[in-house]
């Protein structure tokens, strides 16, 4: 009988711990619309974009490809936000860091990749805040891309 009570108690403890952990995870998720980058950071990203990205993604980040390049996707505004909606910034960071630019993938530093992402956010009218977006994939897991402010 004691063993049965112990098993039931343990099962309840595990259930409560799992529920509490899920609540904490849900509470720590942050929207990109809550000011997750700084204006200075997006300015650095704009400078990088002008050199490495503009050729393929266009001046307006609308996916306007250069004549000698295949079409590229929009990386700002509604189309971009809808495509990435519900995904963590970590996923975008990893994709950009590992695959861009196409002629030299993986050559952007972590800081360059995150700065370019903040420029994409700024062009998408996502408000800046007072803290820089970190170039840390684990920290970026808790920041969610949403198509619109809620």
KOLTOR-951316 format. One record per residue: x, z, y of N, C-alpha, C in turn; residue in three letters; residue number from 1. Coordinates in pm, 1 decimal, always signed. Layout:
BEGIN
X:Z:Y:X:Z:Y:X:Z:Y:ALA:NUM
...
//
This chain:
BEGIN
+81.2:+0.0:-119.3:+0.0:+0.0:+0.0:+86.3:+0.0:+126.8:UNK:1
+195.1:+79.0:+126.0:+283.2:+82.7:+241.8:+345.1:-53.8:+267.7:UNK:2
+382.4:-122.4:+162.5:+442.5:-255.3:+177.9:+342.4:-351.9:+239.2:UNK:3
+216.8:-341.9:+199.9:+112.7:-428.5:+255.6:+92.9:-405.9:+404.4:UNK:4
+92.6:-279.4:+446.3:+78.8:-246.5:+589.3:+199.8:-297.4:+666.8:UNK:5
+316.7:-283.3:+606.8:+438.8:-327.3:+673.0:+435.8:-478.0:+696.2:UNK:6
+389.9:-552.7:+597.2:+381.5:-698.8:+609.3:+280.5:-738.1:+716.7:UNK:7
+165.6:-670.4:+717.8:+63.9:-698.7:+820.3:+119.2:-665.8:+958.3:UNK:8
+187.7:-553.2:+972.6:+246.3:-514.0:+1101.3:+350.8:-615.3:+1146.8:UNK:9
+432.6:-657.5:+1053.7:+534.1:-757.3:+1086.0:+470.4:-888.9:+1129.3:UNK:10
+367.4:-931.2:+1059.7:+298.0:-1055.8:+1095.4:+236.9:-1045.4:+1234.8:UNK:11
+176.5:-930.9:+1267.8:+119.8:-911.4:+1401.8:+228.6:-914.4:+1508.0:UNK:12
+340.4:-850.3:+1479.7:+451.1:-849.0:+1573.7:+503.1:-989.7:+1600.1:UNK:13
+517.0:-1068.2:+1495.8:+562.6:-1206.6:+1509.8:+461.6:-1287.6:+1590.8:UNK:14
+333.3:-1269.6:+1564.6:+229.6:-1343.2:+1637.9:+230.7:-1307.5:+1785.6:UNK:15
+243.7:-1179.0:+1816.9:+248.1:-1135.6:+1956.5:+373.5:-1189.6:+2024.3:UNK:16
+485.8:-1183.7:+1957.2:+610.5:-1235.2:+2014.4:+601.8:-1384.4:+2041.4:UNK:17
+543.9:-1459.5:+1949.0:+530.1:-1604.6:+1967.8:+439.9:-1635.2:+2085.5:UNK:18
+330.0:-1564.1:+2098.0:+237.0:-1585.9:+2209.0:+303.9:-1552.8:+2341.4:UNK:19
+376.7:-1441.4:+2344.9:+446.2:-1401.1:+2466.7:+552.6:-1503.5:+2503.8:UNK:20
+628.8:-1550.0:+2407.0:+733.1:-1649.5:+2433.2:+672.2:-1778.5:+2486.2:UNK:21
+561.4:-1823.7:+2428.3:+497.1:-1945.6:+2477.2:+450.5:-1927.3:+2620.4:UNK:22
+399.8:-1811.2:+2653.7:+355.6:-1783.0:+2790.5:+469.9:-1787.2:+2888.7:UNK:23
+584.9:-1732.9:+2849.1:+702.0:-1732.9:+2936.4:+750.4:-1874.8:+2957.9:UNK:24
+756.3:-1955.3:+2851.4:+799.6:-2094.1:+2863.7:+705.2:-2169.7:+2956.3:UNK:25
+575.8:-2151.7:+2937.8:+477.9:-2221.7:+3021.4:+492.6:-2180.5:+3167.3:UNK:26
+523.4:-2054.0:+3191.2:+535.5:-2005.0:+3328.1:+662.3:-2055.8:+3395.1:UNK:27
+766.3:-2084.9:+3319.2:+892.4:-2124.7:+3379.0:+901.5:-2274.8:+3404.5:UNK:28
+803.6:-2352.0:+3361.3:+805.0:-2496.1:+3387.7:+770.0:-2518.4:+3534.3:UNK:29
+845.1:-2604.4:+3598.1:+830.2:-2629.9:+3740.7:+805.3:-2778.3:+3762.2:UNK:30
+722.0:-2810.8:+3857.8:+693.3:-2950.0:+3892.8:+798.7:-3002.6:+3990.1:UNK:31
+826.4:-3132.5:+3981.9:+917.7:-3194.1:+4078.1:+862.7:-3184.5:+4219.6:UNK:32
+731.6:-3162.2:+4232.0:+666.3:-3156.0:+4362.8:+687.2:-3021.4:+4432.8:UNK:33
+760.2:-2930.3:+4370.7:+776.6:-2796.7:+4428.5:+908.4:-2778.3:+4503.8:UNK:34
+970.9:-2886.9:+4545.5:+1094.2:-2877.5:+4624.4:+1215.7:-2843.6:+4540.6:UNK:35
+1248.8:-2929.0:+4444.7:+1355.6:-2899.2:+4348.7:+1491.4:-2958.9:+4385.4:UNK:36
+1502.3:-3023.9:+4500.0:+1628.7:-3083.5:+4543.8:+1640.6:-3066.3:+4694.4:UNK:37
+1757.3:-3096.3:+4750.0:+1775.8:-3085.2:+4894.2:+1787.0:-3223.1:+4958.5:UNK:38
+1763.6:-3226.6:+5086.6:+1777.7:-3351.3:+5162.5:+1922.5:-3399.4:+5158.3:UNK:39
+2017.3:-3307.1:+5170.7:+2159.2:-3344.9:+5166.0:+2193.4:-3408.1:+5031.0:UNK:40
+2136.6:-3355.4:+4924.6:+2161.7:-3410.2:+4791.9:+2105.4:-3551.9:+4780.8:UNK:41
+1986.1:-3573.4:+4833.4:+1927.5:-3708.0:+4826.2:+2004.5:-3807.6:+4913.1:UNK:42
+2065.7:-3759.9:+5020.6:+2149.9:-3848.2:+5103.3:+2273.6:-3892.1:+5024.8:UNK:43
+2332.4:-3799.6:+4949.3:+2445.5:-3838.4:+4863.1:+2399.1:-3940.7:+4759.7:UNK:44
+2281.0:-3918.7:+4704.9:+2225.7:-4012.4:+4607.5:+2199.5:-4148.9:+4668.3:UNK:45
+2155.1:-4149.7:+4793.4:+2129.5:-4276.4:+4863.0:+2258.2:-4356.0:+4878.7:UNK:46
+2366.5:-4288.2:+4912.0:+2496.1:-4355.7:+4925.1:+2539.8:-4415.5:+4791.2:UNK:47
+2526.0:-4339.6:+4685.3:+2561.2:-4390.2:+4551.8:+2472.9:-4508.0:+4513.7:UNK:48
+2343.6:-4494.9:+4540.4:+2248.9:-4600.4:+4507.4:+2287.8:-4731.4:+4576.2:UNK:49
+2326.9:-4721.9:+4700.2:+2364.1:-4842.0:+4776.4:+2478.4:-4917.8:+4712.3:UNK:50
+2565.3:-4847.6:+4641.0:+2678.8:-4913.7:+4577.4:+2651.0:-4959.9:+4435.2:UNK:51
+2604.7:-4870.1:+4351.0:+2595.9:-4900.7:+4208.2:+2459.7:-4949.1:+4160.0:UNK:52
+2354.0:-4918.5:+4231.1:+2218.8:-4940.7:+4177.3:+2138.6:-5049.1:+4248.1:UNK:53
+2163.0:-5063.9:+4376.6:+2082.1:-5153.5:+4459.7:+2083.0:-5297.0:+4410.4:UNK:54
+2193.1:-5341.1:+4355.4:+2206.5:-5479.7:+4310.4:+2096.2:-5516.1:+4211.0:UNK:55
+2065.8:-5424.7:+4119.7:+1964.0:-5453.3:+4017.2:+1824.5:-5403.1:+4054.2:UNK:56
+1817.9:-5286.1:+4116.4:+1686.5:-5223.9:+4141.0:+1631.0:-5252.1:+4279.6:UNK:57
+1705.0:-5322.7:+4363.1:+1655.4:-5363.0:+4493.6:+1669.2:-5257.2:+4601.2:UNK:58
+1662.3:-5301.1:+4723.6:+1675.6:-5213.9:+4839.8:+1566.6:-5108.1:+4840.3:UNK:59
+1446.4:-5143.7:+4798.0:+1331.3:-5052.6:+4801.3:+1310.8:-4977.6:+4669.8:UNK:60
+1402.5:-4992.6:+4573.9:+1395.1:-4928.5:+4442.6:+1273.5:-4976.5:+4364.1:UNK:61
+1231.3:-5099.0:+4393.7:+1108.0:-5153.1:+4334.7:+1132.3:-5243.8:+4214.1:UNK:62
+1254.9:-5246.6:+4167.4:+1283.4:-5327.6:+4049.7:+1312.4:-5472.4:+4080.2:UNK:63
+1331.4:-5505.9:+4205.1:+1364.2:-5643.0:+4241.8:+1504.0:-5674.1:+4189.9:UNK:64
+1511.4:-5758.8:+4092.0:+1639.9:-5789.9:+4029.8:+1717.9:-5891.5:+4110.9:UNK:65
+1848.3:-5884.1:+4098.5:+1935.1:-5984.1:+4158.1:+1915.4:-6114.1:+4080.9:UNK:66
+1936.9:-6227.9:+4146.1:+1914.9:-6356.7:+4078.5:+1993.0:-6373.9:+3948.4:UNK:67
+2109.7:-6313.0:+3938.9:+2191.2:-6329.0:+3818.7:+2173.6:-6213.8:+3718.5:UNK:68
+2069.5:-6134.9:+3737.9:+2043.9:-6020.2:+3651.8:+1905.3:-6029.0:+3588.5:UNK:69
+1886.5:-5967.1:+3472.8:+1751.3:-5960.6:+3416.4:+1665.0:-5867.7:+3501.6:UNK:70
+1533.5:-5882.8:+3495.7:+1445.8:-5795.0:+3574.4:+1472.5:-5648.3:+3541.1:UNK:71
+1462.4:-5565.2:+3642.6:+1483.3:-5421.8:+3622.7:+1358.2:-5346.5:+3665.9:UNK:72
+1336.1:-5228.1:+3610.6:+1214.3:-5153.8:+3643.8:+1220.0:-5089.4:+3781.4:UNK:73
+1102.6:-5061.3:+3835.1:+1093.1:-4981.9:+3957.2:+1142.7:-4841.7:+3924.7:UNK:74
+1219.1:-4783.8:+4014.9:+1270.7:-4649.5:+3991.1:+1228.4:-4552.7:+4101.9:UNK:75
+1116.8:-4584.1:+4164.6:+1059.4:-4495.7:+4266.2:+910.2:-4526.4:+4279.0:UNK:76
+841.6:-4434.9:+4342.5:+699.1:-4446.2:+4374.0:+609.6:-4441.2:+4250.1:UNK:77
+489.5:-4492.9:+4263.7:+383.3:-4476.7:+4164.4:+421.7:-4527.5:+4025.5:UNK:78
+472.6:-4648.9:+4015.9:+504.9:-4705.7:+3883.9:+608.2:-4620.5:+3811.3:UNK:79
+709.9:-4579.3:+3881.4:+814.0:-4493.8:+3824.1:+756.3:-4358.8:+3781.3:UNK:80
+679.4:-4296.4:+3869.2:+624.2:-4164.2:+3838.8:+527.3:-4168.7:+3720.7:UNK:81
+447.4:-4273.2:+3713.1:+355.1:-4286.2:+3599.3:+431.4:-4305.5:+3468.1:UNK:82
+536.5:-4384.8:+3473.8:+615.5:-4410.7:+3352.6:+678.6:-4282.6:+3298.7:UNK:83
+724.4:-4195.0:+3386.9:+795.9:-4074.6:+3346.2:+707.6:-3949.6:+3346.0:UNK:84
+581.8:-3961.9:+3382.2:+492.0:-3845.9:+3392.6:+488.3:-3764.9:+3263.3:UNK:85
+497.5:-3633.8:+3279.5:+491.6:-3542.2:+3166.7:+624.9:-3517.0:+3099.5:UNK:86
+726.3:-3590.2:+3139.5:+858.5:-3574.2:+3077.1:+945.9:-3482.8:+3163.1:UNK:87
+1037.3:-3413.3:+3100.7:+1127.8:-3328.7:+3179.9:+1232.8:-3414.1:+3251.7:UNK:88
+1279.3:-3364.4:+3363.6:+1383.1:-3434.6:+3438.6:+1507.0:-3452.6:+3351.4:UNK:89
+1527.7:-3363.4:+3255.8:+1642.7:-3374.4:+3165.2:+1644.2:-3509.2:+3093.4:UNK:90
+1527.3:-3557.5:+3055.3:+1519.9:-3685.2:+2983.9:+1562.6:-3800.7:+3074.7:UNK:91
+1516.8:-3799.5:+3198.8:+1556.6:-3901.9:+3295.9:+1706.0:-3892.5:+3324.4:UNK:92
+1754.7:-3771.3:+3342.5:+1896.7:-3748.3:+3368.9:+1983.2:-3805.4:+3256.0:UNK:93
+1948.4:-3773.2:+3133.1:+2025.6:-3819.8:+3018.2:+2022.5:-3972.1:+3008.6:UNK:94
+1904.3:-4030.2:+3029.3:+1893.2:-4175.9:+3023.5:+1981.7:-4240.9:+3130.0:UNK:95
+1968.9:-4195.1:+3252.8:+2045.4:-4254.0:+3362.9:+2195.6:-4233.1:+3340.5:UNK:96
+2233.6:-4111.9:+3306.2:+2375.3:-4079.8:+3286.9:+2438.4:-4163.8:+3176.2:UNK:97
+2365.7:-4181.9:+3067.0:+2422.6:-4250.7:+2950.5:+2411.7:-4403.0:+2954.5:UNK:98
+2318.1:-4456.6:+3032.7:+2290.3:-4600.6:+3027.8:+2315.9:-4678.4:+3155.9:UNK:99
+2339.1:-4610.9:+3265.8:+2355.8:-4680.1:+3392.3:+2496.4:-4660.4:+3446.4:UNK:100
+2542.6:-4758.6:+3522.2:+2487.8:-4893.6:+3537.7:+2508.4:-4973.9:+3408.5:UNK:101
+2425.9:-5075.4:+3386.0:+2431.8:-5148.2:+3259.3:+2567.1:-5214.0:+3230.8:UNK:102
+2639.7:-5248.6:+3336.0:+2769.2:-5312.3:+3314.0:+2883.0:-5211.0:+3293.5:UNK:103
+2852.1:-5082.0:+3309.4:+2950.9:-4976.2:+3287.1:+2878.4:-4846.0:+3251.3:UNK:104
+2801.0:-4847.3:+3143.2:+2721.6:-4728.4:+3109.4:+2808.5:-4605.5:+3084.6:UNK:105
+2754.4:-4492.0:+3126.4:+2823.9:-4366.3:+3104.2:+2935.3:-4336.5:+3202.6:UNK:106
+2947.8:-4415.7:+3308.0:+3056.9:-4393.6:+3402.8:+3017.7:-4304.0:+3519.8:UNK:107
+2888.9:-4277.9:+3536.5:+2847.1:-4186.5:+3642.7:+2879.2:-4043.7:+3600.0:UNK:108
+2927.7:-3963.9:+3693.3:+2947.7:-3822.3:+3664.1:+2810.0:-3755.1:+3658.8:UNK:109
+2805.2:-3634.2:+3606.6:+2679.5:-3560.2:+3604.4:+2623.5:-3545.6:+3745.7:UNK:110
+2711.6:-3511.1:+3840.7:+2666.3:-3491.1:+3978.7:+2615.2:-3621.3:+4039.7:UNK:111
+2681.9:-3732.0:+4014.5:+2635.8:-3860.1:+4066.9:+2498.7:-3896.2:+4009.2:UNK:112
+2480.7:-3875.0:+3880.3:+2352.7:-3908.0:+3816.7:+2239.2:-3825.6:+3876.2:UNK:113
+2260.0:-3696.5:+3894.2:+2152.5:-3612.8:+3947.4:+2127.4:-3643.4:+4094.4:UNK:114
+2231.9:-3676.1:+4169.1:+2212.9:-3711.8:+4309.7:+2131.5:-3840.0:+4323.4:UNK:115
+2155.2:-3938.0:+4238.2:+2076.7:-4061.7:+4241.1:+1930.3:-4030.8:+4208.0:UNK:116
+1907.0:-3942.5:+4113.3:+1769.3:-3904.1:+4079.6:+1700.7:-3841.1:+4200.3:UNK:117
+1772.1:-3759.3:+4276.3:+1709.3:-3698.7:+4395.0:+1676.0:-3805.2:+4499.9:UNK:118
+1755.9:-3908.4:+4508.0:+1722.5:-4020.0:+4598.3:+1594.9:-4089.5:+4550.7:UNK:119
+1582.9:-4108.2:+4421.0:+1461.2:-4168.0:+4365.2:+1339.5:-4081.0:+4398.8:UNK:120
+1355.8:-3949.8:+4390.4:+1247.2:-3857.9:+4424.9:+1213.7:-3868.0:+4573.9:UNK:121
+1315.0:-3872.4:+4659.0:+1292.7:-3879.6:+4803.4:+1216.4:-4006.9:+4840.6:UNK:122
+1256.1:-4119.6:+4782.7:+1188.1:-4246.6:+4809.7:+1043.9:-4242.6:+4757.0:UNK:123
+1020.5:-4162.0:+4655.3:+886.5:-4146.4:+4597.7:+802.0:-4045.5:+4675.3:UNK:124
+851.5:-3998.6:+4789.0:+781.7:-3903.4:+4876.7:+762.6:-3766.3:+4812.2:UNK:125
+850.1:-3730.8:+4721.0:+849.9:-3597.0:+4663.4:+927.0:-3508.0:+4760.5:UNK:126
+867.7:-3398.0:+4803.9:+931.4:-3316.9:+4907.9:+1059.4:-3247.5:+4861.5:UNK:127
+1153.1:-3237.1:+4954.4:+1278.0:-3165.8:+4929.7:+1253.8:-3016.0:+4947.1:UNK:128
+1347.0:-2938.7:+4895.2:+1341.1:-2793.6:+4910.1:+1472.3:-2742.9:+4966.0:UNK:129
+1504.6:-2619.1:+4934.5:+1627.0:-2560.0:+4989.0:+1732.4:-2531.5:+4882.8:UNK:130
+1710.3:-2580.9:+4761.3:+1805.8:-2559.2:+4652.5:+1832.8:-2692.4:+4583.5:UNK:131
+1960.2:-2720.5:+4555.8:+1995.0:-2847.5:+4490.9:+1944.2:-2853.2:+4347.5:UNK:132
+1907.7:-2972.9:+4305.7:+1871.0:-2997.9:+4166.7:+1999.8:-2990.0:+4085.3:UNK:133
+2004.1:-2905.5:+3983.2:+2129.5:-2889.0:+3908.5:+2158.1:-3006.5:+3815.7:UNK:134
+2284.7:-3029.9:+3792.9:+2327.4:-3134.9:+3699.2:+2348.9:-3072.4:+3562.3:UNK:135
+2250.8:-2995.6:+3518.0:+2257.6:-2922.2:+3391.9:+2134.6:-2957.0:+3308.6:UNK:136
+2152.5:-3033.0:+3199.6:+2037.4:-3074.5:+3119.2:+1947.9:-2959.1:+3073.3:UNK:137
+2006.4:-2844.8:+3040.3:+1923.7:-2730.8:+2996.7:+1833.9:-2683.2:+3109.9:UNK:138
+1885.9:-2673.6:+3230.5:+1805.5:-2632.1:+3345.5:+1699.7:-2737.7:+3378.3:UNK:139
+1733.5:-2864.6:+3359.4:+1640.9:-2974.2:+3390.2:+1526.3:-2983.9:+3290.0:UNK:140
+1539.8:-2922.2:+3173.3:+1432.1:-2922.4:+3072.8:+1305.6:-2855.6:+3127.0:UNK:141
+1320.9:-2760.3:+3216.9:+1205.3:-2685.4:+3266.0:+1141.9:-2748.2:+3389.8:UNK:142
+1197.9:-2860.1:+3436.4:+1142.9:-2927.9:+3554.8:+1072.9:-3054.4:+3507.4:UNK:143
+944.2:-3063.6:+3537.3:+860.5:-3171.1:+3483.1:+829.8:-3276.7:+3588.7:UNK:144
+839.4:-3401.4:+3548.7:+800.4:-3512.6:+3634.8:+648.9:-3526.9:+3624.4:UNK:145
+583.6:-3524.4:+3737.7:+438.2:-3543.2:+3743.1:+409.9:-3660.4:+3835.1:UNK:146
+308.9:-3738.3:+3800.8:+276.0:-3858.7:+3876.9:+226.7:-3825.1:+4017.4:UNK:147
+169.3:-3708.1:+4034.0:+120.2:-3668.5:+4165.7:+124.4:-3517.2:+4178.9:UNK:148
+124.3:-3471.0:+4304.2:+125.6:-3327.4:+4329.7:-6.7:-3266.9:+4286.3:UNK:149
+1.2:-3148.7:+4233.8:-121.7:-3079.8:+4190.3:-146.3:-2957.0:+4272.8:UNK:150
//
